[in-house]
Amino acid sequence: MTNSLECKNSLEPIKSGLLFFVDHPPQLKHILLSALGLTLLFVISTAHSMTRLCDNILLSGHPNLPPIIWGDYQKTLGAAPELVSNILSKEGISVNSDYQGGINRVLRKLQTGEIDLNPAMVRTPELEKTVQFIEPPIYTQKYAVLVKKGKHKNLDSWDDLKKLLGVTPKGLSLGAEFDEFARKNLRLIRTFHARQGLLMLNVGRVDYAIYPDIQGDLFMSLLDFEGRFEKASVDIASFKLYVGVSRKLDCKLPLESLSKQLSYMLNSGQADHTVNDNLYKWMDFSLSKRPR
């Protein structure tokens, strides 16, 4: 952030230039001083834009990671947007939520500054070039491999999945390493409706289904499938989700305050309460969008 000392130092060359122009002819001095005035105005306006606090921002994120984050085709919803919006509203910042579709489109727009913030995203060295990530992580994403009870119990490694047919929601990242392994070695169906995989597993059309841990539990409850499935021991992936802010943002967010308040919410249990509330919100939304 530019402070008063830095602004003072940045004006020294301009002040020196004024002294240099004193002995020049009046016409030349007028031209030079006019140019100097424009330069000074640009410096001041640029410094102001870099230090101006945001009064509103645009948020969007992954369309299908409930209850942490999801989209209803109009807005981005979930526990992460709710937590971040609550924190920023206390700082006097209005948060507008938008739905942008697939995650790749969301990431492109975040990197170019068309979106200001993604409240729950994977952190990578490549993305860090264009996105500023806030500590601590807002959520740790884990995955479960679900099988019908009493079947395929001995699934302990990725290689054990090679001989079977699996299913997982479309657009869901299972970690770069597993996604590459699956592309090369597995028969893995991707479904448009997230719950459809459990329906397929229930009637025996597939041998296993991969879901985010909390999402799988939610769908089993939603579809009244408790007791029909169990979790295999194979570990797919586990990775942290962070609040990401576009480096193209032309105003300042109170990032230190955001980090501190987020830590408090996570440690106090307030974040867990918000996640549980969003389980039911997602359930209501999902019931209204039941696939035909």
Helices and strands as residue ranges (DSSP letters): H 4-21, H 26-51, E 56-59, E 64-65, E 69-71, E 76-77, H 79-90, E 94-97, H 103-112, E 117-122, G 127-129, E 131-148, G 158-161, E 165-169, H 176-185, E 187-191, H 196-202, E 208-212, H 213-222, E 229-231, E 238-246, H 255-268, H 270-288
